[in-house]
Amino acid sequence: MEEYNGIIIFGEMGSGKDTLADMIIEEHPGIKKYGLGDLIRSMKPILRVSPQWKGKERGFYQSIADKLREIDNNILNKYCLSKMFSDYSKGELREVTLENEIEDISFNLNLVSNEFIPMIVGGRTYDDYDYWKSIGFMIVGIKTDKDLRMNRLILRDGEEVAKKSDPNHNTEKNVADIVKKADCVLENNGTLEDLRKKVKKINFSKV
């Protein structure tokens, strides 16, 4: 059996991606979590001086992501990857070259995964799926009914923010289909204990 180089979790808004990630870490302490939106969320302080975005915080983050992807469709993926490489402490990693980009990245990830298993939360686009799949990541999908997701968003972000979130934004509209293609799909319509039982059954190895 061969181990995946890492894990990436896909799911719609409010589906429970971070909850799932935390449960996976409880079961496998050697896993280190990264957020695909970490670079975007680092701009959160701007909201304190931008009243025009009040109640539209998610739209603010989505707009930034759109602009960054105009530079490079995989810019958020590459930022996450660079964080993983920066966290590796056991020596020098291979330089990533244009000629052998995927090979060089996969070589480095094989080294990184001997120290810790990287796990990304927040996959949303086909570009995200293709990028991480190509470098040996396990694709995990989480599914939750629409009404339940909205209730959870209201509890987490407040009613105003939740109801102004755009489920038809390009970072959301394809997620449900991508989840169907995942190596492992978990339904999250029950209790936390129900989800925890499903996490215990996940096999992180591939033939």
C-alpha positions in Angstrom: 0.0 0.0 0.0 1.2 3.5 -0.8 0.4 6.5 1.4 -1.1 9.7 -0.1 1.2 12.8 0.1 -1.6 14.7 1.9 -5.3 15.3 2.2 -7.5 18.1 0.9 -11.1 18.6 2.0 -13.8 19.9 -0.4 -17.3 21.0 0.7 -19.9 23.7 0.3 -20.3 26.6 2.7 -21.4 25.4 6.1 -20.8 21.7 5.3 -18.5 21.2 8.3 -15.0 21.1 6.6 -13.1 22.5 9.6 -15.0 20.2 12.0 -14.1 17.2 9.9 -10.5 18.3 9.7 -10.2 18.6 13.5 -11.7 15.2 13.9 -9.2 13.7 11.5 -6.4 15.3 13.5 -7.8 13.8 16.7 -7.5 10.3 15.1 -4.2 11.0 13.4 -2.1 13.5 15.4 0.7 13.5 12.8 -1.5 15.5 10.5 -0.9 19.3 10.1 -3.8 21.5 9.0 -3.7 24.3 6.4 -6.5 26.6 5.1 -6.7 27.2 1.4 -8.1 30.6 2.3 -5.4 31.5 4.8 -3.9 34.1 2.5 -7.3 35.7 2.0 -8.2 35.7 5.7 -4.9 37.4 6.5 -6.7 40.5 5.0 -9.4 40.4 7.6 -8.1 43.6 9.5 -9.1 45.6 6.4 -12.8 45.0 7.3 -12.4 47.1 10.5 -11.9 50.2 8.3 -14.1 49.3 5.4 -17.8 49.9 6.4 -18.9 49.3 2.8 -18.2 45.5 3.4 -20.2 45.3 6.7 -22.4 42.2 6.5 -20.7 41.3 3.2 -17.5 39.8 4.6 -17.7 36.6 2.6 -18.2 38.7 -0.6 -15.0 40.6 0.3 -13.0 37.4 0.6 -14.5 36.0 -2.6 -13.6 39.2 -4.5 -10.0 39.1 -3.3 -9.7 35.4 -4.3 -11.1 36.2 -7.8 -8.5 39.0 -8.3 -5.6 36.7 -7.1 -6.7 33.9 -9.4 -6.5 36.4 -12.4 -2.7 36.3 -11.7 -2.5 32.5 -11.4 -5.4 30.1 -11.1 -3.4 28.1 -8.6 -2.0 31.0 -6.5 -3.9 30.0 -3.3 -2.8 26.4 -3.8 0.8 27.4 -4.3 0.7 29.6 -1.2 -0.5 26.6 0.9 2.2 24.4 -0.7 4.9 27.0 0.2 3.7 27.0 3.8 4.1 23.2 4.0 7.6 23.4 2.6 8.4 26.2 5.0 7.3 24.0 7.9 9.6 21.1 6.9 12.5 21.1 9.3 14.6 18.1 8.3 16.8 19.6 5.6 16.8 21.2 2.2 14.1 20.5 -0.3 14.6 20.3 -4.1 14.2 23.5 -6.1 10.9 23.5 -8.0 11.8 24.1 -11.7 9.5 25.0 -14.6 10.7 21.9 -16.6 9.9 19.4 -13.8 7.4 21.3 -11.6 5.1 18.4 -10.7 8.0 15.9 -10.3 9.9 18.4 -8.1 6.9 19.1 -5.9 6.0 15.5 -5.5 9.6 14.7 -4.5 9.5 17.4 -1.8 6.0 16.3 -0.6 7.3 12.8 -0.2 10.0 14.1 2.2 7.5 16.4 4.0 5.0 13.6 4.5 7.7 11.6 6.4 7.7 14.4 9.0 4.0 15.3 9.0 1.0 14.7 6.8 -0.3 18.0 5.4 -4.1 18.5 5.2 -5.8 21.4 3.4 -9.3 22.7 4.3 -11.3 24.6 1.8 -10.9 23.1 -1.7 -13.5 24.7 -4.0 -12.6 24.8 -7.7 -11.7 22.3 -10.4 -8.3 23.9 -10.5 -7.9 23.0 -6.8 -9.0 19.5 -7.5 -6.6 19.0 -10.4 -3.7 20.6 -8.7 -3.7 18.5 -5.5 -4.8 15.3 -7.3 -1.8 15.6 -9.6 0.7 15.7 -6.7 -0.7 12.8 -4.8 -3.3 14.2 -2.4 -6.3 12.3 -1.2 -9.5 14.2 -2.1 -12.0 14.1 0.8 -15.5 15.4 0.2 -18.1 16.4 2.8 -21.9 16.6 2.0 -24.5 18.4 4.0 -28.2 19.2 3.2 -28.8 22.8 2.1 -31.1 23.9 5.0 -28.8 22.4 7.6 -25.8 24.2 6.0 -27.6 27.5 6.2 -28.6 27.0 9.9 -24.9 26.3 10.7 -23.8 29.4 8.8 -26.2 31.5 10.8 -24.9 30.1 14.0 -21.3 30.6 13.0 -21.4 34.0 11.2 -24.7 35.6 12.1 -27.9 35.8 10.1 -26.9 38.9 8.1 -23.6 37.6 6.9 -25.0 34.1 6.2 -27.9 35.3 4.1 -25.7 37.6 2.0 -23.3 34.8 1.2 -23.5 34.0 -2.5 -24.0 30.3 -3.1 -23.7 30.9 -6.9 -20.3 32.4 -6.7 -17.7 30.7 -8.9 -15.9 29.3 -5.9 -19.1 27.6 -4.7 -21.1 26.5 -7.8 -18.8 23.5 -8.7 -18.1 22.2 -5.2 -21.0 19.8 -5.1 -19.9 18.1 -8.3 -16.3 18.0 -7.2 -17.3 16.3 -3.9 -18.9 13.5 -6.0 -15.5 12.8 -7.5 -13.7 12.6 -4.2 -11.7 9.5 -3.1 -13.8 9.5 0.1 -17.2 11.2 0.6 -18.8 11.7 4.1 -22.3 12.8 4.7 -22.7 15.3 7.6 -26.4 15.5 8.3 -26.3 13.9 11.7 -24.6 14.5 15.0 -21.0 15.1 15.7 -20.7 11.6 17.0 -22.1 10.3 13.7 -19.4 12.2 11.8 -16.7 11.0 14.2 -17.7 7.4 13.6 -17.3 7.9 9.8 -13.9 9.6 10.3 -12.6 6.5 12.1 -13.3 4.4 9.0 -11.3 6.6 6.6 -8.4 4.7 4.9 -5.6 7.1 4.0 -3.7 4.5 2.0 -4.0 3.8 -1.7 -3.1 0.7 -3.7 
